[in-house]
């Protein structure tokens, strides 16, 4: 009671305390980063080792198996999986949630160092990646040059200038380049060298010796001495021609059916999508001017984030306005409504301070929590203010009414707030991705409720003692009459100004008077309508109260009626169980970007894959509602990025595409929405199911896997199945006859 008395009798001190919280809240609001989802850093590590021109069996035996044997002893390791493909080994490490990934990556590198000596000498050093190799890019950028620029020129710009610049952006994990052609000069390695030659001491100075014989042009290569005959040098230009050539293409990129060069930007687990996109847009113009090309964004995840955040903010604002309207309808008093309305932003803005200290971002979950808290924060204030109002009706002095009215219901308000907090506090202790995702929602509601209780016990009684007075029906009528005189006086002045217009205005007024009322009549009519509306609301409220009172009396007057009420409630409860909606982790939202991936049999060449994908691309472009298409092709796989102009009609077009792809033999395809949800819900999607077969023999697993995949296709609701095991690429094995090889001076 002493604390509440302090707030009531020290209004300036109370406001200063609240303004301190408000200042820090506003300051934090401008510093809190904005993102679509909470920062869910999945505990994954990827170990990538390249071994060119090696089959999947060799990769599995010589690289994957030794690394797996050593990495399996890592601390907090939950799951280890690997994929051995032609020329590359990929090992995926999944740790327990809460594992410090910096130390986990360091320990993984130490384990790799122990096994490096067992790996083939030709193999590259294993690379430890923190990002998920299966994640989708947050930004896709295509390079468009002028008519004189060739594909190899665009590729050179992408590799030499754009990629290094974009990888320096804070939060970017990797930038991949697709399409175009890379320039290549096959030079003589023995003559194309640059090495250090020690040091030479000259007086007091030590000079570094550097041997430089690098080729700088094709002419330098042509002037290379191959041998000498009769003391005369024989140059390479006497025996051969040297020309700049293009490397054999390993991938293709097409934008709307035309060849292009594309950049895919991937973010780190802790990277902020909006920040990366903003930094890219800030340097985009300078890059275009420097390289004389145009950069076109075919996919930008930040646009989806901005639209989603804007929608949630709009809904929260609408909820706040509806809350104010409902409060005014039931309180029927401007002063009390104003007090409650002021308390809402106080509680919400102050809670941003604690959200910032906890590292919470402004995302759809934290904003949803704030939107829910908008309705909850007024509960305590309404209860206290209503009780203060009741004390004022007993002709109690405003300050005493504020203190006594607050103390009287303090216990009930605290108990009510704690029961709500008891629902959301346990969510903070949930581990894993579910706990991380809904932690922001819970913290927003918890902090909003805490500050709502602080506002209810400090600001509400203080401001109520200042604004609310002992009011009677007569006092209210006098106040209305006073305001009516002020309004009439103002309208009379406006009426005089109106009549001082020109003749044209006077003529217009005469016509207007036939259809409109004078200011006094207009005010009188508005007052009558307001009184009639208020009377109808009071009559409705009275009718509801009487009906509720009568129903309550009938329900408790005898044991039969009480039992009947209980039975009816239980029947309604059990019937409602049949209407529980289907459960899923997160609902599928409308998207305008979809990714289609086609997988061809092992060994399918790049040209064959490109030819097939071009036909599919032509079919996609023939569909309506397609805004743009981007195609990326590698040997045996094609990936389409489709943008729809109208997301609501996308599913119909995808159904046509799915029917078309099902007719293509020996291919597997998948159609997925390119959504930021994929980076948050990795491994948690309810629309997919992974089954893993284990056994000692690969041939048996392969046979059983094919059988299981065919049987699953018959299950209702299964759209497609995919077997991760793939046949090795066709290969030719050359056996060397050692005797004949030695006859001609060759070795195996």
N, C-alpha and C positions, 0 to 999 in steps of 0.2 A: 504493500500500500504506500510505503514511503517513496518508492521509486516512481509510482504513477503520480503521486502528489508532486514530486519534483518536476515531472514532465508538464503537468498542468500549470504549476505556478512559475515555471521558468520556460516560457515559450521560445524566447530567443535562443537560449542554450540548447533546447531540444531541436530547434530548426538547424542550428549550426552542426550538431552531431549528425543529423540526418543528411545535411548537405555534404558533409565529409564523405559519407558512404556513397552519396549520389555522384560526387565528383570522381571518386575512384571507379565507380561503375561506368560512367561515360568515358573516362580515359581508357578503361579496359575494353569497352565496346569497339573502339577504333583500332585496338591492337590485336583483338582476337582474330586469328586466321579463319577464312571461309573455305569450306570444302563440302562436298556432297555427303560424305559419310565420315564417321570417326576414323582415326588413323589405326586401321587394323593391320599391324605388321605381322604377317604370317611367319612363323619360325621355320623358314626354309633356307637351304643352301643348295646350290647347283654346282657340281664338279664337271667341267667340260674338258675333254681331252681329244685332240685331233691327231689322227694317224692316217695320212693321205694314202689312197690306193690300197686300202686294206678292206677285206670282206668283214661282214658282221661277226662271223665266227672267230676270226683272228682278233678283232677288237674285243670280243667278249673274253677270250682266253688270255690274251697278253696284256690287256689294259684294265678292263672292267673288273675282272675277278680279283687281281691283286689289290686294286684300290678298295673294293668292297671288303675284303678280308681285313684290311687295316682300319678302314673308317667305321666298321661295325662296332668298334670298342669306344666310340666317342661317348662322352657323358651326356645324359639327358636325351639321347637319341631315341625317338619314338618309332620311326619307320624309315626304311631305306629301300629305294627302288632304282632300277637302272634300265636304260635303253641302249643297246649296242646296234649302231647302224653302220653303213658303209662309210668308213673314214672318220667316224666320230663316236665317242663314248660319252653318255650323259648319265650322271648319277644324281638322284634327287634325295636330299637328306631332310627329314621332317623331325623337328625337335618338340619336346613338351612345351606347352604354352607357359610363358614366363621365363624361358631360358634367355640369358644375355647373349644375343646373337654375335656381338663383337668378339666375345671370348670364344664362342663356338666356332666362328670362322677362323680365329687364330689357332685353335686346337686342331681344326681340320687341316690347315696348312702344315702344321707340324707332323701330322700323320702322313700327309702326302710326301713330305720330304724324306720320310723313312723308307718309302717304297719306290722312290724315283729311280733308284739304281736297278730295279727289277723290270722297268718298262723298256720297250724297244728304243734304241738310240735315235731312230728316225722320227719317233713320236714327239709332238710338241709338249711343253710343260703343262700339266693340268692347271686350269683356271678355276678359281673359286668365285662364284657369282652370288650376290645377295638378292638379286631380283628373280622373280619367277619367270623362267623361259617360256612358259605357256601363257603369260599374261598378255593382254591386248595393249596396243599402243594408245597413248592418250592424244597423240597428234599425228596426222598423216599429211605430208606436204609434198606437192608435185612441182617439178621444175618445168617451166615453159620458156623456151628461148625463141629467138627470131628465126626467120626462114634460113639464114646462113649458118646457124649453129647446128652441128651434128650431134648425134647421141653421145659419141665419145667425149665431145666437149662438155656437154651437160654432166656426164658422169665424172669427168675430171674436176669440174667445179664443185660437185656434190662431195666428192671424196677429199679434195684438197682444201676447200674453204668452208663449206657449210657444215659438214660433219664435225670438225674440230671446234668450230664456234658454238654450235648447239650443245655439244657435250660439256662445255664449260658452264652452261646454265645451271644454277643451283637446283638440285633435286632431280636432274636428268641422270638416269642410270646408263642408258645406251642409245645410240642412234644407228639405225641400220639403213643401208642404201640398196635399192633395188632398181633393176633395169639399166639400160644404156650399155655401153661397151667400154672396156678398159684397154688403154693403150699398153703395148708390150714391145720391148726390144730384146731379143735373145742375143746377149753379148757374150764375149769370151771371158769366163770367170777368172782365168789365170792372169789375164792382163788388166782386168777391171778391178783394181784393188786400191785400198787406202788404209794404211796402217801406221802405227807409231814405231819409231826407230830408236828409242832411248833418249838420252840427254847428251849435250856437248857443252863442256865448260870452257868459256872464253873469257879469260881474265876473272873478273868478279861476278860474271853473269853466267847462269846456267840456261842454256837454250834447249828447247824441246825439238827433237827431230821427227818430222812427219813425212812419210813417203806417200805421195798422192799420184795415182795413175788412173783415176776415174775417167770414164768416157763421158764427155759432155755433149757430143753430137755424133751423128752417123758418120761424118768424115773422120772422126777420131778412130772409129771402129775399122773403117776401110783402110786406114794407114797402119793397122796393126801388122807387125812382122810375124809371119807364120814360120818361116825357116830361112836358111841361107843356102845358096847353091853357087859354088865357085866364088865364094866370098861376096856374092851379090844377094842383097835381101829380097825375099819374095813377100810381097804384101798381100793382105787379104783381098784387096780390090782386084788383084790379078787373077784370083781363083773363084771369087763368088761376088754376089750382090747382097747388099744389106739394106733393108727397108723397115720402116716402122709398121708394125702389125697390131692387130687387136687380139686380146686374149679370147680364148674360147668362152662363149657365154654360158653362164651357169644359171641365169634367171632372166626373165622378161618382165616388163612392167607396161601396162596399158591403161590409159585414161580415156574413157568414153570411146574405146576401140582404137585409139591412136597410141603408138609407142611413146613412152615417157620415162622419166627418172623420178623415183619417189624416195622420200625420207620418212622413216617410221621412228618416232620418238617415244621411248619407254621411260617411265619415272621410277625412282627409287621407292622402297616401301614407305619411307618417311617423307617423300616429296609431296609438295602441294600442287595439285593440277592447275588451279587458277593462277598461282604465282608463276609457274612454268609458262603457261600460255601468255600471260601478261608480258613476261620478259621476252618471249619470242616475238610478240607483236611490236614491242619497242625497238627491236633490232631488225625487223623485217624490211623496213624501207631502206635502211642503210645497206643491207645485204643486197637488195635488188639493184640499187644504184651502183654498188661496187662491182657486181658480177654481170650487170646488164641482162638480167633474166627476171622472170616473174615467178613468185612463189604463191601457189594456190593451195589453200587448206581444204582437203576433201573430207577430213574428219577432225573435229575439235571437241574433245570431251568437256571442255570448260563451258561450252554453250549449253549443254545438257544440265550441267551443275547450276549455272546462273538461272536458267528457267525454273529448275526445281526449287531452288532457294527462294526465288521471287514468288513462286506459287504458295509456298508455305508462309512466307511473310504476309502475303495478301490475305490468306485464310486467317492468320493470327489477328490481323488488323480488323477484319470483318467480325471475328469473334469478340474482340474488345468492344466494338461499336454495339453489337447486339447485347453484350453484357450491360453496357451503360443504359441502353434503351429499356431493358427488362427491369433494371434497378429503378429507373425513374417511374416506370409504370406501377411498381409495387410500393415504392417509398412515397411517391406523389409529393415530393418536396425537392426544390432546386438545391437548397443548402446541403441537405443530407446526401443527395446524389453527387453533388460537387465534391464533397469530402471523400466519398468512396472512389470517385473517378480519379482523384489526385493520388490516392493510395496505390492504385494499380501500377502506374509507371514507376512510382517510388520503389515498390517491392521488386519489380522486374529488372529495372536498370541497376539497382544495387546488387542483385544476384549475379550480374555479369562480372563483378569484381572477383567473386569466389570462383566462378567458372574459369576466368583467366588464370588464377593462381593454380588451378588444377590441370591446366593444359588442355581444356576442352575447346574444340573448334565450333564455329557456328555452322552446323550441318542440319540435315533434315530431322535428325533425332533430337538434337538439343533444342532446335526451334519448335519441334512438336511438343517437347516437354514444357517449353515456355508458353505455348498456346494452351496446353492443358492447365498450366498454373494460373493463367489469366482468370479462369473461373474459380479456382480454389482460393486465390489470395484474398478475395473479397468476403469469404465466409466469416472469418474472424472479425473483420471490420464491421460487417453488417450486424452481427450479433451484438457487439459492444455498442455500436451506434444506436441500434434500436432500443437497447436497455437504457442508454443515456437519455434518449428521447422520452421514454416512459417516466424516468425520474423528473424530467422537466415538466411533465404534465401535472406532477404533484406540487407544483410551485416551489420546487427546490432550486436553489441558486445554481447557475450554470457550472461553476467550478466544482461545487460539491456534487452536483449531479454527474459530472464527468468522472470524478474520482470514485464515488460510490457505485455508479453504474458499471464502471470497468472492473472494479474489485469483485463485485457481485457475481459476474460471469467469467472471471479469470480462470477458475478451475475448469469449467466446462470447455472454454476455448482452447486451453492447453491440452486437455485430454483429446479433444477432437483433432487437433493438429498432429498430436503424437500418433494417433491411430492411423492417420494417413501416411505419416512418415514410416510407420512400421511396415507398410506395404512395399515401399520403394527402397528402403535401406538394405534389405537382404540381397537385392539385385547387385549391389556394389561388390559383394563377395563371391559372385558367380565367376568361375574361371573360364577361359577359352574365348572364342570369338563372340559367343552370345553375350557374355558378360561385358566384353569390350564395347560391343555395338550399343547395348541398352544402358551402359553406364552413363553416357551423356544424357539420355532421356531422364534417368533417375536423378542425376545431380541437378538438372535444371528444375525439376519439380521440388526436390528437397530444399535447395537454396531459395527458391521462390517462396516456399511455405515458411521457411525460417524468417526471412525478411518480412513476410506478411504478418507474422506474429509480432515481430519487433515494431512494425508500423502500427499494428492494432493497439499495442499497449503504450505507445509513445505519441505518435502523430495524431491518431484518432481522438483520444480524450483531450489533447492539447487544442487541436483545431475546433473541436466541438464546443469547448468552453469559450472560445473566442467568437464563433459564428452563431451558435444556437442560443436562442433566448427563450424565456417563458412565453409560450405562444398559446393564444386562445383563438376561438373561432372569430371573435370580434377583431382581434389584432390582425389576423390574416385578411379579413375583409377590408380593413383600413389600408393595409399594404397594397392590396389589389387596386383600391380606389386611387391611391397615390400614384402608382405606376400608370394607371389609366389616364390621369390628368397630364402626366409627363408625355405620354404617347400622343394624346389628343393635341397638346400644345405643339409638339413637333409636326404632327400631321397638318395642323392649321397653318404653320409657317410654310410647309411644302405646298399647301393649297393656295396660299397667296402668291407664291412664286409661279405656280402653275398658271394663275389667271393673269399674270403680267406678260405673257407670251405675245407673239405676233398674231395677226388676224388669222393666218393659216392655222396656227396652233389653237386659236379660239374656235374656229370652225371645226377643227378636229375634236376639240373637247365637247362641243355640242353634240356631235355624232356619237362620241364615246359615252356621254351621259345617258343616252338612250339604252345602253346595254350594261352599264356598270353602276356601282353604288358610290356614294360620297364617302370620304374617309371616315366620318363618324358612323355612317351606316355599316361600312365595311368592318370596322372595329367591333361594333355591336353584334354583327352577324358572327364574326369569328369567336367572340366571347360566348355567345349562345351555343355555338357548336362545341366549343371546348367544355363548357359546363355539361352539355348533354352527353358528350363522350365520357366525361368523368363519372357522370351519374350511371351510365350503362355499365362501366367497369365495376363501380361499387355494387350495383345490383347483382352482377354476375358473381362477384366475390362473396356477397351475402348468401346467394343461392347455393354456391358450392359449400360454404361453411355450414349452412343448415342441413344440406343433404349429407355431408360428412358426419355431422353430429347425430343425425337420425340413424344413419347406417351403423355408426359406432355403438349407439345404445342398443340397437337390435342385435348386434354381434356379441355383446357381452352380457345380455340380460339373463341368459340361461345356459346350462352346460351343453344343450343340444345345438344351440346356435354357435357356440364356441367351437364345438367339434366339427360342425358343418364348414365353418370358415377354414379350419385347419385342413380338412379334406380337400376343399376346393383349391387351396393354395398348393397342396401337394400334387393334385391332378394337373394344374397349370404348369408346375415345375417339371413333371415327368413328360408332359406333352412338348414342352419347349426343347427337351433333349433331342427330339427328332428333327428339329430345325437348326441344329448346330451346323454352321458352314464347314466346308472342307478346310483342312489345315495345310499350310505350307509355310516355308521359312519367310519369304518375302513375296508379295504379289508381283505378277509380271506387268510391267508398265508399258505404255505405248512407246515404240521406238521408231525412228526413221532411218536408222543405220543397221543393216544386217550383214553378217559375214557368212559366206557359203564356201565350204572347204570340200574339194574333191580329191580323193586319193585313188591313184591308179595302181595296177599291179607292179611289183618290184621289177626293175629293169626297163621300165617305160622311158624312152628317150625324151629329152627336152623338147625336140621338134614335134614329136607325136603328141606330147602333153599339150603343147601350145596350140597345135591345130585343133585338138578336141575342145580345149577351153575357149578358143575363138568362136567356135560354133555355138557353144553355150552362151557366150557373151552376146552374140547376135540375137539369140532368143530372148535374153533378159532385156535387151534394149528395145525389143519389139513389144514388151509389156507396157501398159500404161502406168502412170503414177511413178515412173522411174525418173529421178532427177539426175543422177550421175552414177557411173560404174567405174570401179578401179579393179584391175586384174593383176595379180602377181603370180608368176608361173616359175616353178622349179621342176626338175626332172621328177616325174611321178606325182606331182601335186599342184593343184591350182587353187588360189584363194581369191574370191570375189568380195569386194566391199560395195554394197549397194546402198544408195540413198534414195528414200522415198519422199515425194513431195507432200503426200497426205498419209500420216502414220496410221489413221483409222482404217484405210483400205489396204494396208500392207499385207495382212494375213491372206486376203483373197489372191493377191499376186503370188505370194509365197506358195500357196496351195497349187497354183498352176505350174510354178517352177519345180516343186517337189514331184509332181506327176511326170513332168518332162524328164527329170534326172533319174527317176526310177526305171525308165526305159533304156538307159545307157548300160550296157553290159560291163561286167568286171570293174565296177567302180563303187567306191563308198563315198557317201556325201553326208555332210551335216550342215544344218542351217541354225545359226544362233544370233540372237540380238546382241549387237555390239554395245554393251551397256557398262557403266562404271560398277554395276553390281558384281560383275565377274571378278573384279579384283578384291572385293570384300567377302564374297560368299564362296570363294574357292574351296571346293570340297564339301560345301554345305548345301548345294542345290538339291531341292527335292524333286526336280524333274529329271534327274539322272541317277543311275544305280551302277556301281562298280562291283563286279564279281572277280575275285582273284583265285586262280587255280594253282596249286602247288604240287610238285612231284619230282622224282629223281630223273625222269626221262622226258626230254623235250618233245619227242615224236608223239608220245602218248598224250601229253598235255595239249599239243596242237590238235590231235584228233578229237579229244574230248571238248576242246574249246570250240571247234567248228560245229560239233553236234549241239552244244549248249546254245550257241549263237542262233542256229536255225530254229531250235525249240522256243527260244525266247521271242522270236518274231511272231509266233502264234499267240502269244499272250495279249489279251486285250489292253490297249493303251500304249503298247510298245511301238514306237514309230520306227526305230532303226537300232541295229546292234553293230558293234565294232569290236573286232578281235585285234588286240595290240600286237600279237605275234605276226610277223610278216616273213614270207619266204625270202631267202637270200637272192640277191640279184644274180642273173645268169652269168656265168664266168667260163673262160677257157683256161684249162690247166695245161701248161707246156712242160713235158717231162724231158729232161736233158740226158742225152746219151753221152756219158762222161768220156768213153773211149774215143768216139768220133770228135767230140769237142776238143779233147787234148791234141788230136792230130792236126787241127787247124789253129792251135794256140789259144783256145778259149777255155774259160773255167766256168763252172756253174754258179 
